[in-house]
Amino acid sequence: MSEMKRCPICKRSKTKAIQEQTTQRVACGVNGCVFSKEIVNAIESKTKIKVVKQNKPKIKIEKAEKLKIKIVKN
């Protein structure tokens, strides 16, 4: 990581430069940008998909007895 707080070419602060370029999803177009490595790393990490494993409930099927329904008329 570079120790500079502002780029001498585009005059942006490090956080602002990274934020602007990641929202555009494009690396800095200025030749010799001081923060180019940080910008590229931020773009790559933002575009990665996070996969989260979810536990599915277990379903157990048992054979049940037949139900008998009796209709009683009064």
Biopython code that builds the backbone (N, CA, C, O; Angstrom):
import numpy as np
from Bio.PDB.StructureBuilder import StructureBuilder

atoms = [
    (1, "MET", "N", (0.853, -1.180, 0.000)),
    (1, "MET", "CA", (0.000, 0.000, 0.000)),
    (1, "MET", "C", (0.898, 1.243, 0.000)),
    (1, "MET", "O", (1.931, 1.293, 0.668)),
    (2, "SER", "N", (0.473, 2.217, -0.757)),
    (2, "SER", "CA", (1.264, 3.439, -0.825)),
    (2, "SER", "C", (0.973, 4.306, 0.390)),
    (2, "SER", "O", (-0.123, 4.277, 0.948)),
    (3, "GLU", "N", (1.973, 5.073, 0.784)),
    (3, "GLU", "CA", (1.873, 5.914, 1.977)),
    (3, "GLU", "C", (1.325, 7.302, 1.662)),
    (3, "GLU", "O", (1.042, 8.071, 2.580)),
    (4, "MET", "N", (1.168, 7.639, 0.376)),
    (4, "MET", "CA", (0.702, 8.963, 0.002)),
    (4, "MET", "C", (-0.787, 9.101, 0.296)),
    (4, "MET", "O", (-1.537, 8.128, 0.212)),
    (5, "LYS", "N", (-1.212, 10.320, 0.641)),
    (5, "LYS", "CA", (-2.619, 10.572, 0.924)),
    (5, "LYS", "C", (-3.336, 11.149, -0.284)),
    (5, "LYS", "O", (-4.548, 10.977, -0.417)),
    (6, "ARG", "N", (-2.615, 11.829, -1.169)),
    (6, "ARG", "CA", (-3.197, 12.395, -2.391)),
    (6, "ARG", "C", (-2.348, 11.999, -3.587)),
    (6, "ARG", "O", (-1.123, 11.907, -3.503)),
    (7, "CYS", "N", (-3.026, 11.767, -4.695)),
    (7, "CYS", "CA", (-2.313, 11.460, -5.932)),
    (7, "CYS", "C", (-1.767, 12.770, -6.506)),
    (7, "CYS", "O", (-2.521, 13.734, -6.638)),
    (8, "PRO", "N", (-0.488, 12.830, -6.848)),
    (8, "PRO", "CA", (0.070, 14.071, -7.397)),
    (8, "PRO", "C", (-0.426, 14.377, -8.812)),
    (8, "PRO", "O", (-0.273, 15.505, -9.281)),
    (9, "ILE", "N", (-1.008, 13.411, -9.489)),
    (9, "ILE", "CA", (-1.458, 13.614, -10.859)),
    (9, "ILE", "C", (-2.922, 14.060, -10.906)),
    (9, "ILE", "O", (-3.241, 15.091, -11.498)),
    (10, "CYS", "N", (-3.817, 13.273, -10.275)),
    (10, "CYS", "CA", (-5.241, 13.612, -10.360)),
    (10, "CYS", "C", (-5.724, 14.417, -9.149)),
    (10, "CYS", "O", (-6.864, 14.880, -9.139)),
    (11, "LYS", "N", (-4.896, 14.588, -8.154)),
    (11, "LYS", "CA", (-5.161, 15.427, -6.967)),
    (11, "LYS", "C", (-6.296, 14.900, -6.079)),
    (11, "LYS", "O", (-6.796, 15.632, -5.224)),
    (12, "ARG", "N", (-6.708, 13.639, -6.271)),
    (12, "ARG", "CA", (-7.752, 13.073, -5.414)),
    (12, "ARG", "C", (-7.128, 12.402, -4.196)),
    (12, "ARG", "O", (-5.987, 11.939, -4.231)),
    (13, "SER", "N", (-7.907, 12.362, -3.122)),
    (13, "SER", "CA", (-7.430, 11.620, -1.961)),
    (13, "SER", "C", (-7.535, 10.134, -2.270)),
    (13, "SER", "O", (-8.247, 9.724, -3.186)),
    (14, "LYS", "N", (-6.818, 9.340, -1.497)),
    (14, "LYS", "CA", (-6.778, 7.905, -1.744)),
    (14, "LYS", "C", (-8.175, 7.283, -1.638)),
    (14, "LYS", "O", (-8.580, 6.518, -2.512)),
    (15, "THR", "N", (-8.907, 7.608, -0.576)),
    (15, "THR", "CA", (-10.235, 7.010, -0.381)),
    (15, "THR", "C", (-11.217, 7.464, -1.458)),
    (15, "THR", "O", (-12.038, 6.676, -1.927)),
    (16, "LYS", "N", (-11.133, 8.727, -1.845)),
    (16, "LYS", "CA", (-12.036, 9.235, -2.876)),
    (16, "LYS", "C", (-11.734, 8.602, -4.228)),
    (16, "LYS", "O", (-12.653, 8.269, -4.977)),
    (17, "ALA", "N", (-10.469, 8.436, -4.542)),
    (17, "ALA", "CA", (-10.070, 7.820, -5.813)),
    (17, "ALA", "C", (-10.550, 6.374, -5.879)),
    (17, "ALA", "O", (-11.082, 5.939, -6.900)),
    (18, "ILE", "N", (-10.364, 5.634, -4.798)),
    (18, "ILE", "CA", (-10.794, 4.231, -4.771)),
    (18, "ILE", "C", (-12.312, 4.152, -4.860)),
    (18, "ILE", "O", (-12.847, 3.319, -5.590)),
    (19, "GLN", "N", (-13.005, 5.008, -4.128)),
    (19, "GLN", "CA", (-14.468, 4.991, -4.122)),
    (19, "GLN", "C", (-15.035, 5.321, -5.508)),
    (19, "GLN", "O", (-15.947, 4.642, -5.979)),
    (20, "GLU", "N", (-14.509, 6.344, -6.151)),
    (20, "GLU", "CA", (-15.002, 6.737, -7.479)),
    (20, "GLU", "C", (-14.752, 5.662, -8.521)),
    (20, "GLU", "O", (-15.625, 5.382, -9.343)),
    (21, "GLN", "N", (-13.585, 5.065, -8.498)),
    (21, "GLN", "CA", (-13.246, 4.072, -9.509)),
    (21, "GLN", "C", (-13.998, 2.752, -9.289)),
    (21, "GLN", "O", (-14.335, 2.073, -10.259)),
    (22, "THR", "N", (-14.264, 2.380, -8.037)),
    (22, "THR", "CA", (-15.013, 1.141, -7.801)),
    (22, "THR", "C", (-16.481, 1.297, -8.185)),
    (22, "THR", "O", (-17.108, 0.328, -8.613)),
    (23, "THR", "N", (-17.040, 2.496, -8.042)),
    (23, "THR", "CA", (-18.431, 2.685, -8.463)),
    (23, "THR", "C", (-18.544, 2.615, -9.992)),
    (23, "THR", "O", (-19.568, 2.181, -10.521)),
    (24, "GLN", "N", (-17.495, 3.041, -10.695)),
    (24, "GLN", "CA", (-17.481, 2.959, -12.158)),
    (24, "GLN", "C", (-17.019, 1.588, -12.640)),
    (24, "GLN", "O", (-17.201, 1.247, -13.809)),
    (25, "ARG", "N", (-16.426, 0.804, -11.751)),
    (25, "ARG", "CA", (-15.862, -0.528, -12.038)),
    (25, "ARG", "C", (-14.815, -0.479, -13.145)),
    (25, "ARG", "O", (-14.724, -1.385, -13.974)),
    (26, "VAL", "N", (-14.037, 0.583, -13.146)),
    (26, "VAL", "CA", (-12.974, 0.771, -14.129)),
    (26, "VAL", "C", (-11.742, 1.276, -13.390)),
    (26, "VAL", "O", (-11.846, 2.105, -12.486)),
    (27, "ALA", "N", (-10.572, 0.767, -13.783)),
    (27, "ALA", "CA", (-9.333, 1.242, -13.182)),
    (27, "ALA", "C", (-9.069, 2.683, -13.604)),
    (27, "ALA", "O", (-9.630, 3.165, -14.588)),
    (28, "CYS", "N", (-8.224, 3.352, -12.864)),
    (28, "CYS", "CA", (-7.913, 4.750, -13.129)),
    (28, "CYS", "C", (-7.258, 4.878, -14.504)),
    (28, "CYS", "O", (-6.320, 4.146, -14.820)),
    (29, "GLY", "N", (-7.751, 5.804, -15.313)),
    (29, "GLY", "CA", (-7.244, 5.969, -16.670)),
    (29, "GLY", "C", (-5.997, 6.834, -16.758)),
    (29, "GLY", "O", (-5.441, 7.009, -17.842)),
    (30, "VAL", "N", (-5.555, 7.376, -15.636)),
    (30, "VAL", "CA", (-4.391, 8.258, -15.621)),
    (30, "VAL", "C", (-3.130, 7.406, -15.567)),
    (30, "VAL", "O", (-3.008, 6.517, -14.724)),
    (31, "ASN", "N", (-2.188, 7.686, -16.476)),
    (31, "ASN", "CA", (-0.909, 6.966, -16.458)),
    (31, "ASN", "C", (-0.094, 7.389, -15.251)),
    (31, "ASN", "O", (0.047, 8.581, -14.978)),
    (32, "GLY", "N", (0.436, 6.425, -14.536)),
    (32, "GLY", "CA", (1.268, 6.716, -13.373)),
    (32, "GLY", "C", (0.479, 7.017, -12.118)),
    (32, "GLY", "O", (0.997, 7.665, -11.208)),
    (33, "CYS", "N", (-0.763, 6.564, -12.043)),
    (33, "CYS", "CA", (-1.575, 6.793, -10.851)),
    (33, "CYS", "C", (-0.935, 6.070, -9.670)),
    (33, "CYS", "O", (-0.557, 4.904, -9.778)),
    (34, "VAL", "N", (-0.818, 6.757, -8.566)),
    (34, "VAL", "CA", (-0.156, 6.220, -7.381)),
    (34, "VAL", "C", (-0.995, 5.115, -6.739)),
    (34, "VAL", "O", (-0.451, 4.177, -6.156)),
    (35, "PHE", "N", (-2.297, 5.225, -6.847)),
    (35, "PHE", "CA", (-3.194, 4.290, -6.165)),
    (35, "PHE", "C", (-3.746, 3.202, -7.091)),
    (35, "PHE", "O", (-4.750, 2.570, -6.761)),
    (36, "SER", "N", (-3.116, 2.976, -8.228)),
    (36, "SER", "CA", (-3.663, 2.032, -9.207)),
    (36, "SER", "C", (-3.785, 0.616, -8.649)),
    (36, "SER", "O", (-4.774, -0.063, -8.922)),
    (37, "LYS", "N", (-2.810, 0.160, -7.879)),
    (37, "LYS", "CA", (-2.876, -1.191, -7.311)),
    (37, "LYS", "C", (-4.033, -1.311, -6.325)),
    (37, "LYS", "O", (-4.766, -2.300, -6.331)),
    (38, "GLU", "N", (-4.187, -0.305, -5.487)),
    (38, "GLU", "CA", (-5.274, -0.330, -4.505)),
    (38, "GLU", "C", (-6.637, -0.282, -5.191)),
    (38, "GLU", "O", (-7.582, -0.941, -4.757)),
    (39, "ILE", "N", (-6.730, 0.498, -6.257)),
    (39, "ILE", "CA", (-7.994, 0.609, -6.995)),
    (39, "ILE", "C", (-8.351, -0.729, -7.643)),
    (39, "ILE", "O", (-9.495, -1.175, -7.558)),
    (40, "VAL", "N", (-7.378, -1.367, -8.286)),
    (40, "VAL", "CA", (-7.619, -2.656, -8.940)),
    (40, "VAL", "C", (-8.015, -3.708, -7.902)),
    (40, "VAL", "O", (-8.931, -4.493, -8.144)),
    (41, "ASN", "N", (-7.342, -3.733, -6.759)),
    (41, "ASN", "CA", (-7.689, -4.691, -5.703)),
    (41, "ASN", "C", (-9.100, -4.457, -5.183)),
    (41, "ASN", "O", (-9.829, -5.414, -4.924)),
    (42, "ALA", "N", (-9.492, -3.205, -5.029)),
    (42, "ALA", "CA", (-10.834, -2.878, -4.543)),
    (42, "ALA", "C", (-11.898, -3.295, -5.555)),
    (42, "ALA", "O", (-12.950, -3.807, -5.170)),
    (43, "ILE", "N", (-11.637, -3.082, -6.841)),
    (43, "ILE", "CA", (-12.587, -3.479, -7.885)),
    (43, "ILE", "C", (-12.736, -4.999, -7.913)),
    (43, "ILE", "O", (-13.851, -5.511, -8.017)),
    (44, "GLU", "N", (-11.624, -5.719, -7.821)),
    (44, "GLU", "CA", (-11.675, -7.182, -7.848)),
    (44, "GLU", "C", (-12.399, -7.737, -6.631)),
    (44, "GLU", "O", (-13.177, -8.683, -6.754)),
    (45, "SER", "N", (-12.157, -7.168, -5.469)),
    (45, "SER", "CA", (-12.811, -7.682, -4.262)),
    (45, "SER", "C", (-14.296, -7.340, -4.245)),
    (45, "SER", "O", (-15.086, -8.069, -3.647)),
    (46, "LYS", "N", (-14.686, -6.248, -4.889)),
    (46, "LYS", "CA", (-16.098, -5.856, -4.924)),
    (46, "LYS", "C", (-16.897, -6.743, -5.872)),
    (46, "LYS", "O", (-18.085, -6.975, -5.644)),
    (47, "THR", "N", (-16.264, -7.244, -6.933)),
    (47, "THR", "CA", (-16.980, -8.047, -7.917)),
    (47, "THR", "C", (-17.024, -9.526, -7.566)),
    (47, "THR", "O", (-17.685, -10.295, -8.264)),
    (48, "LYS", "N", (-16.351, -9.944, -6.519)),
    (48, "LYS", "CA", (-16.382, -11.354, -6.131)),
    (48, "LYS", "C", (-17.741, -11.693, -5.536)),
    (48, "LYS", "O", (-18.350, -10.885, -4.833)),
    (49, "ILE", "N", (-18.194, -12.881, -5.825)),
    (49, "ILE", "CA", (-19.472, -13.354, -5.303)),
    (49, "ILE", "C", (-19.199, -14.149, -4.033)),
    (49, "ILE", "O", (-18.328, -15.018, -3.999)),
    (50, "LYS", "N", (-19.950, -13.836, -3.004)),
    (50, "LYS", "CA", (-19.803, -14.554, -1.746)),
    (50, "LYS", "C", (-20.840, -15.667, -1.705)),
    (50, "LYS", "O", (-22.036, -15.421, -1.857)),
    (51, "VAL", "N", (-20.372, -16.887, -1.500)),
    (51, "VAL", "CA", (-21.256, -18.042, -1.429)),
    (51, "VAL", "C", (-21.408, -18.432, 0.032)),
    (51, "VAL", "O", (-20.425, -18.677, 0.733)),
    (52, "VAL", "N", (-22.657, -18.486, 0.477)),
    (52, "VAL", "CA", (-22.938, -18.837, 1.856)),
    (52, "VAL", "C", (-23.713, -20.144, 1.865)),
    (52, "VAL", "O", (-24.753, -20.269, 1.219)),
    (53, "LYS", "N", (-23.194, -21.112, 2.601)),
    (53, "LYS", "CA", (-23.862, -22.400, 2.684)),
    (53, "LYS", "C", (-25.011, -22.301, 3.675)),
    (53, "LYS", "O", (-24.847, -21.818, 4.796)),
    (54, "GLN", "N", (-26.178, -22.766, 3.242)),
    (54, "GLN", "CA", (-27.340, -22.735, 4.104)),
    (54, "GLN", "C", (-27.724, -24.166, 4.462)),
    (54, "GLN", "O", (-27.704, -25.064, 3.620)),
    (55, "ASN", "N", (-28.070, -24.353, 5.718)),
    (55, "ASN", "CA", (-28.509, -25.673, 6.158)),
    (55, "ASN", "C", (-29.966, -25.881, 5.781)),
    (55, "ASN", "O", (-30.836, -25.090, 6.147)),
    (56, "LYS", "N", (-30.215, -26.940, 5.054)),
    (56, "LYS", "CA", (-31.583, -27.253, 4.653)),
    (56, "LYS", "C", (-32.197, -28.161, 5.720)),
    (56, "LYS", "O", (-31.511, -29.022, 6.271)),
    (57, "PRO", "N", (-33.462, -27.974, 6.007)),
    (57, "PRO", "CA", (-34.100, -28.852, 6.986)),
    (57, "PRO", "C", (-34.219, -30.266, 6.428)),
    (57, "PRO", "O", (-34.499, -30.459, 5.244)),
    (58, "LYS", "N", (-34.004, -31.245, 7.291)),
    (58, "LYS", "CA", (-34.105, -32.634, 6.862)),
    (58, "LYS", "C", (-35.569, -33.053, 6.895)),
    (58, "LYS", "O", (-36.292, -32.757, 7.847)),
    (59, "ILE", "N", (-35.985, -33.728, 5.868)),
    (59, "ILE", "CA", (-37.356, -34.189, 5.775)),
    (59, "ILE", "C", (-37.343, -35.708, 5.879)),
    (59, "ILE", "O", (-36.632, -36.397, 5.148)),
    (60, "LYS", "N", (-38.145, -36.203, 6.800)),
    (60, "LYS", "CA", (-38.234, -37.637, 6.993)),
    (60, "LYS", "C", (-39.660, -38.065, 6.671)),
    (60, "LYS", "O", (-40.623, -37.539, 7.228)),
    (61, "ILE", "N", (-39.775, -39.019, 5.771)),
    (61, "ILE", "CA", (-41.086, -39.492, 5.377)),
    (61, "ILE", "C", (-41.286, -40.889, 5.958)),
    (61, "ILE", "O", (-40.493, -41.801, 5.724)),
    (62, "GLU", "N", (-42.346, -41.027, 6.707)),
    (62, "GLU", "CA", (-42.668, -42.310, 7.302)),
    (62, "GLU", "C", (-44.003, -42.792, 6.750)),
    (62, "GLU", "O", (-44.877, -41.996, 6.406)),
    (63, "LYS", "N", (-44.138, -44.080, 6.674)),
    (63, "LYS", "CA", (-45.373, -44.662, 6.191)),
    (63, "LYS", "C", (-46.403, -44.579, 7.316)),
    (63, "LYS", "O", (-46.152, -45.042, 8.429)),
    (64, "ALA", "N", (-47.535, -44.001, 7.029)),
    (64, "ALA", "CA", (-48.569, -43.813, 8.039)),
    (64, "ALA", "C", (-49.707, -44.805, 7.828)),
    (64, "ALA", "O", (-49.914, -45.318, 6.728)),
    (65, "GLU", "N", (-50.429, -45.060, 8.898)),
    (65, "GLU", "CA", (-51.598, -45.933, 8.806)),
    (65, "GLU", "C", (-52.730, -45.178, 8.110)),
    (65, "GLU", "O", (-52.766, -43.948, 8.094)),
    (66, "LYS", "N", (-53.646, -45.949, 7.539)),
    (66, "LYS", "CA", (-54.790, -45.330, 6.892)),
    (66, "LYS", "C", (-55.712, -44.756, 7.952)),
    (66, "LYS", "O", (-55.939, -45.371, 8.994)),
    (67, "LEU", "N", (-56.230, -43.599, 7.683)),
    (67, "LEU", "CA", (-57.155, -42.967, 8.597)),
    (67, "LEU", "C", (-58.571, -43.398, 8.270)),
    (67, "LEU", "O", (-58.948, -43.509, 7.103)),
    (68, "LYS", "N", (-59.346, -43.638, 9.305)),
    (68, "LYS", "CA", (-60.753, -43.993, 9.114)),
    (68, "LYS", "C", (-61.594, -42.838, 9.622)),
    (68, "LYS", "O", (-61.442, -42.387, 10.758)),
    (69, "ILE", "N", (-62.468, -42.376, 8.775)),
    (69, "ILE", "CA", (-63.343, -41.275, 9.164)),
    (69, "ILE", "C", (-64.760, -41.829, 9.265)),
    (69, "ILE", "O", (-65.276, -42.415, 8.313)),
    (70, "LYS", "N", (-65.365, -41.644, 10.389)),
    (70, "LYS", "CA", (-66.740, -42.095, 10.597)),
    (70, "LYS", "C", (-67.631, -40.872, 10.690)),
    (70, "LYS", "O", (-67.366, -39.943, 11.452)),
    (71, "ILE", "N", (-68.682, -40.892, 9.907)),
    (71, "ILE", "CA", (-69.653, -39.800, 9.937)),
    (71, "ILE", "C", (-70.859, -40.295, 10.711)),
    (71, "ILE", "O", (-71.470, -41.297, 10.339)),
    (72, "VAL", "N", (-71.199, -39.612, 11.769)),
    (72, "VAL", "CA", (-72.310, -40.003, 12.620)),
    (72, "VAL", "C", (-73.410, -38.982, 12.452)),
    (72, "VAL", "O", (-73.192, -37.782, 12.623)),
    (73, "LYS", "N", (-74.639, -39.481, 12.103)),
    (73, "LYS", "CA", (-75.787, -38.584, 11.956)),
    (73, "LYS", "C", (-76.638, -38.703, 13.197)),
    (73, "LYS", "O", (-76.874, -39.817, 13.664)),
    (74, "ASN", "N", (-77.094, -37.635, 13.733)),
    (74, "ASN", "CA", (-77.942, -37.631, 14.927)),
    (74, "ASN", "C", (-79.382, -37.546, 14.570)),
    (74, "ASN", "O", (-80.238, -37.531, 15.455)),
]
sb = StructureBuilder()
sb.init_structure("model")
sb.init_model(0)
sb.init_chain("A")
sb.init_seg("    ")
for serial, (resi, resn, name, xyz) in enumerate(atoms, 1):
    if name == "N":
        sb.init_residue(resn, " ", resi, " ")
    sb.init_atom(name, np.array(xyz, "f"), 0.0, 1.0, " ", f" {name:<3s}", serial, name[0])
structure = sb.get_structure()
